[in-house]
């Protein structure tokens, strides 16, 4: 298990008749930034809780930092940092008081604390705000404080469950900059997200749907593996054009992006036939071209095929 930071084998968790995680098998190398990508209900949070030994699997096994989640859950917790969607910050404590509280919780030695705290405050740009109440922080700053608290004991593996959900674009960018800095220190990061643009920033991704892993690879390889030609079509009425496209022969999937359509077709001839159908329907095509599909295109197409 030493080569892998995270490894699962047939990991399954059911709640009554609902199977939230369905025979998940994956392997994440040390120092990777791995993204679990999927919509709400895909099973991402349940995977995080299983790997953090907060929840027991119904079947299967997993190892994190060389420890079994089934047999060594308590030892494992010393090696990981876990930041759930609603991280347990104390809003009536200041930034520095929250960090000290988590240092107490993780039993960080007193002599090591000053240097670690100073570094984490600088790392997250929170030094000017260390005396501010956590309840008075913006959403993005709360997330960075949560990350600082999760890192106070220097974990080998970091679990982040949709850490930028509801955070403004500038704070999202800052948060990802911090994650890249962690990679330089060989921290393994498993992050879940519903934002497919964020998934592009991961070293590898796993596309999840209804508890199953549909596909995993480097983001660019996932896009290049797409089996069908992808057309980008600009039109004055994207919604009407999408309706026509979905009824056309040889069309595999249709996604609307503002005034553009991304249309996957079985073959290039089907694309030409679609353009003719749009013209016959009185819809003006301003421009069209063949493109590399986005991760969203790949994901939607795979879900529709399922």
Secondary structure as the mmCIF struct_conf table of DSSP 4:
data_model
#
loop_
_struct_conf.conf_type_id
_struct_conf.id
_struct_conf.beg_label_comp_id
_struct_conf.beg_label_asym_id
_struct_conf.beg_label_seq_id
_struct_conf.end_label_comp_id
_struct_conf.end_label_asym_id
_struct_conf.end_label_seq_id
TURN_TY1_P TURN_TY1_P1 UNK A 2 UNK A 3
STRN STRN1 UNK A 4 UNK A 15
TURN_TY1_P TURN_TY1_P2 UNK A 16 UNK A 17
STRN STRN2 UNK A 18 UNK A 24
STRN STRN3 UNK A 27 UNK A 29
TURN_TY1_P TURN_TY1_P3 UNK A 30 UNK A 31
STRN STRN4 UNK A 33 UNK A 37
TURN_TY1_P TURN_TY1_P4 UNK A 40 UNK A 41
BEND BEND1 UNK A 42 UNK A 43
HELX_RH_AL_P HELX_RH_AL_P1 UNK A 44 UNK A 51
TURN_TY1_P TURN_TY1_P5 UNK A 52 UNK A 53
BEND BEND2 UNK A 54 UNK A 55
BEND BEND3 UNK A 58 UNK A 58
STRN STRN5 UNK A 59 UNK A 64
TURN_TY1_P TURN_TY1_P6 UNK A 65 UNK A 66
STRN STRN6 UNK A 67 UNK A 68
TURN_TY1_P TURN_TY1_P7 UNK A 69 UNK A 71
HELX_RH_AL_P HELX_RH_AL_P2 UNK A 73 UNK A 77
TURN_TY1_P TURN_TY1_P8 UNK A 78 UNK A 79
STRN STRN7 UNK A 80 UNK A 83
BEND BEND4 UNK A 85 UNK A 86
TURN_TY1_P TURN_TY1_P9 UNK A 91 UNK A 92
BEND BEND5 UNK A 93 UNK A 93
STRN STRN8 UNK A 94 UNK A 94
HELX_RH_AL_P HELX_RH_AL_P3 UNK A 95 UNK A 105
TURN_TY1_P TURN_TY1_P10 UNK A 106 UNK A 107
HELX_RH_AL_P HELX_RH_AL_P4 UNK A 110 UNK A 123
TURN_TY1_P TURN_TY1_P11 UNK A 124 UNK A 125
HELX_RH_3T_P HELX_RH_3T_P1 UNK A 127 UNK A 129
TURN_TY1_P TURN_TY1_P12 UNK A 130 UNK A 131
BEND BEND6 UNK A 132 UNK A 132
STRN STRN9 UNK A 133 UNK A 133
HELX_RH_3T_P HELX_RH_3T_P2 UNK A 134 UNK A 136
BEND BEND7 UNK A 137 UNK A 137
HELX_RH_AL_P HELX_RH_AL_P5 UNK A 139 UNK A 151
TURN_TY1_P TURN_TY1_P13 UNK A 152 UNK A 153
BEND BEND8 UNK A 156 UNK A 156
STRN STRN10 UNK A 157 UNK A 161
BEND BEND9 UNK A 162 UNK A 162
TURN_TY1_P TURN_TY1_P14 UNK A 163 UNK A 166
HELX_RH_AL_P HELX_RH_AL_P6 UNK A 169 UNK A 184
TURN_TY1_P TURN_TY1_P15 UNK A 185 UNK A 186
STRN STRN11 UNK A 188 UNK A 193
BEND BEND10 UNK A 194 UNK A 194
HELX_RH_AL_P HELX_RH_AL_P7 UNK A 196 UNK A 199
TURN_TY1_P TURN_TY1_P16 UNK A 200 UNK A 201
BEND BEND11 UNK A 202 UNK A 203
STRN STRN12 UNK A 204 UNK A 209
TURN_TY1_P TURN_TY1_P17 UNK A 210 UNK A 211
STRN STRN13 UNK A 212 UNK A 217
HELX_RH_AL_P HELX_RH_AL_P8 UNK A 219 UNK A 224
TURN_TY1_P TURN_TY1_P18 UNK A 225 UNK A 225
BEND BEND12 UNK A 228 UNK A 228
STRN STRN14 UNK A 229 UNK A 235
BEND BEND13 UNK A 236 UNK A 236
HELX_RH_AL_P HELX_RH_AL_P9 UNK A 238 UNK A 247
BEND BEND14 UNK A 248 UNK A 248
TURN_TY1_P TURN_TY1_P19 UNK A 249 UNK A 250
STRN STRN15 UNK A 251 UNK A 257
TURN_TY1_P TURN_TY1_P20 UNK A 258 UNK A 259
STRN STRN16 UNK A 260 UNK A 265
BEND BEND15 UNK A 266 UNK A 267
HELX_RH_AL_P HELX_RH_AL_P10 UNK A 268 UNK A 280
TURN_TY1_P TURN_TY1_P21 UNK A 281 UNK A 282
STRN STRN17 UNK A 285 UNK A 291
HELX_LH_PP_P HELX_LH_PP_P1 UNK A 292 UNK A 294
HELX_RH_AL_P HELX_RH_AL_P11 UNK A 295 UNK A 305
#
